[in-house]
Amino acid sequence: MTIPPYRKNYVYLCPATDSANLTEQLLSIYACFYYFGSITRYRPHRFEPILKGRYGGHIQEVISNIPQQFVYLIASEFAGREVAHAPIV
């Protein structure tokens, strides 16, 4: 596929001193979307100020790109092996 987010690779290299505080990727994605889902459902008037705030660009990027990655992470977890789209050459 040639449309985003399939052509992006995300890597986070955690410093060794922070590895004890690192949350698993699936859990962090779920927690993030649970939080934003509760904001948009129960306090929708607070969502726009969040997007216009200091981390609005990062939040917009997460909302746009992470759901597709979450699907592949869940598929990998259920299959017990890496599931990913083949890269475009």
Secondary structure, DSSP 4 states (H G I P E B T S, - for coil): --STTTT--------GGGGGGPPPHHHHHHHHHHHHHHHHHH-GGGHHHHHHSTTHHHHHHHHHHHHHHHHHHHHHHHHTS---PPPP-
